[in-house]
Amino acid sequence: MENRLAPDRVLFFAAMALVVFGLLMVYSASAPIATEQSENPAGIFLRQALWALLGLGAMLFLMRFDYRKLAHPAILFPGIFCALLLLVAVLFTAPVQQTNR
């Protein structure tokens, strides 16, 4: 029988509080800029909120996912290869403001 641990509620709510606080800070900092650009003061905030919701969905999925499956060589080695390939690919991208990202 598999021994599953319960999620840490304090850590979960602390993360959610940080996300909400961050969204409030994005809105307060970007409302004047967004109003100048598109007449919609919540434009940048809504885009950030969408990414926050996608991140929340990914977090909820990964909370249920058994991370020990990621240690299997069929998953581990292609993941390492893709990460290294992306690191090398950065060297061949066009510089933006005299930097490669």
C-alpha positions in Angstrom: 0.0 0.0 0.0 1.3 3.4 -1.0 1.9 5.9 1.9 0.8 9.3 0.6 1.5 12.5 2.5 -1.1 15.1 3.0 -0.4 18.5 1.4 0.9 21.2 3.7 -2.0 23.6 4.1 0.1 26.4 5.7 2.6 26.3 2.8 -0.3 26.2 0.2 -2.1 29.2 1.7 1.2 31.1 2.1 1.9 30.6 -1.6 -1.7 31.7 -2.5 -1.3 34.8 -0.3 1.9 35.7 -2.1 0.2 35.2 -5.5 -2.7 37.5 -4.5 -0.3 40.1 -3.1 1.8 39.9 -6.2 -1.3 40.4 -8.4 -2.3 43.4 -6.3 1.1 44.9 -6.7 1.1 44.3 -10.5 -2.3 46.1 -10.7 -1.2 49.1 -8.6 2.1 49.5 -10.5 0.7 48.9 -14.0 -2.7 50.6 -14.0 -1.4 54.0 -15.1 0.9 52.6 -17.8 -1.9 50.3 -19.1 -4.3 53.3 -19.2 -1.9 55.2 -21.3 -1.4 52.3 -23.7 -4.8 50.9 -24.2 -7.4 52.8 -22.1 -7.9 49.6 -20.0 -6.3 50.0 -16.6 -6.7 46.2 -15.9 -5.1 45.0 -19.1 -1.7 44.0 -17.7 -3.3 42.7 -14.5 -5.6 40.4 -16.4 -2.8 38.9 -18.4 -0.8 38.3 -15.1 -3.9 36.8 -13.5 -4.3 34.4 -16.4 -0.7 33.2 -15.9 -1.3 32.9 -12.2 -4.3 30.7 -12.9 -2.3 28.5 -15.3 0.4 28.3 -12.6 -2.2 27.3 -10.0 -3.5 24.6 -12.3 0.0 23.3 -12.8 0.6 23.3 -9.1 -2.6 21.4 -8.3 -1.7 18.8 -11.0 1.9 18.4 -9.7 0.6 18.1 -6.1 -1.2 14.9 -7.2 1.7 13.7 -9.4 4.1 11.1 -8.0 7.5 12.8 -8.4 9.4 9.5 -8.1 8.2 8.6 -11.6 10.5 11.4 -12.9 13.6 9.5 -11.7 13.1 6.8 -14.4 15.9 7.0 -17.0 13.4 7.2 -19.9 12.1 10.5 -18.5 15.3 11.8 -16.8 17.8 11.7 -19.7 15.6 13.3 -22.4 14.7 16.0 -19.9 18.4 16.7 -19.2 19.1 16.6 -23.0 16.4 19.1 -23.7 17.6 21.5 -21.0 21.2 21.3 -22.3 20.0 21.8 -25.9 18.1 25.0 -24.8 21.2 26.3 -23.0 23.3 25.8 -26.2 20.5 27.3 -28.4 20.7 30.6 -26.5 24.2 31.0 -27.9 22.9 31.2 -31.4 19.9 33.5 -30.8 20.1 37.2 -31.9 21.3 39.5 -29.2 18.7 41.9 -27.7 20.2 45.1 -26.4 23.7 43.6 -26.7 22.9 40.5 -24.6 22.0 36.9 -25.3 19.2 35.7 -23.1 
